[in-house]
Every structure is written in C-alpha cells, then in structure tokens.
Amino acid sequence: MTAITQETLKTFDELPDSDQIEVALAILKRLIHFDFSPLDDED
C-alpha cells in the first residue's frame, strides 16, 4: 500500500461517521465502473 493510500485511510478514519458514509458511497459508485476479472477459488 502506498504512503498516499495509507494517509488517505488515516484521514478517512478521523472523519465523523456521517462523512465516512458519504465518502464510502462515493467510492463505491466509482467502483461500479471498474472492469474486475472474475474471482477464482483463491480470491
């Protein structure tokens, strides 16, 4: 995990619960557009 990712998660953890939910929903909406390969047994 990169340093910027770790810092982002640290900042996220410091947000109030309501803001964490808003950020999480915004990220999930963006993930819908990713083209993930199918999971295999190891995943």
Secondary structure, DSSP 8 states (H G I E B T S, - for coil): --HHHHHHHHHHHHS-HHHHHHHHHHHHHHHTTS------TT-
